[in-house]
Amino acid sequence: MGAIMADVPEPDISPELFAALAADPLAAQLGIRLEQVSPGYARASMTVGPAHLNAVGTAHGGATMALLDVVHAAVSNSHGTVAVAQDVHTEFLAPGRPGDVLTAVGTEVHLSKRTAVYRIEATSADGRLVATALARVFRLGTPWALEEEVVVMGAPPPVPPTMQISTVEHPPPSPGEGTNPAGVTPPPDELR
């Protein structure tokens, strides 16, 4: 008998459960693609685009955390039992850069009847570890209510125009009136 490799995920979950987990409107809005889900394992990716950037031009922590959270939701619900997040602790280790394809992988660390713990890591295509998270869920004990019909997943569902992210150009704030609720800040020598 050969040894079982711990890092090889079990066979994929049912197409119905995958479709339910992949039908996340925020993930679709952010361009996050759920790629694989197996019991205790999930993987998704996101290309860092202009709408994902913060003020300094790197991937916004919220966008990176959304990628981690989509994987957290998928891996924690991968057994077909509804699970809800209780805690997610994230460490940002390197900036995601414009154009980076970030891939997040979540693996099960601990599973009990009512709780579970997962480690999720996001890396760039060039191998940089961008962020890592340790996340815990409460398992409700309720099976997922799935449609009998198999849903074929292709492109994410269309996003209503009211939910679409658009690039809005805002001029940088100028110093002076309007930047301080108390009015214009006097020069330092007048503060005495």
Order of alpha helices (4+ residues) and beta strands (2+ residues): alpha-alpha-beta-beta-alpha-beta-beta-beta-beta
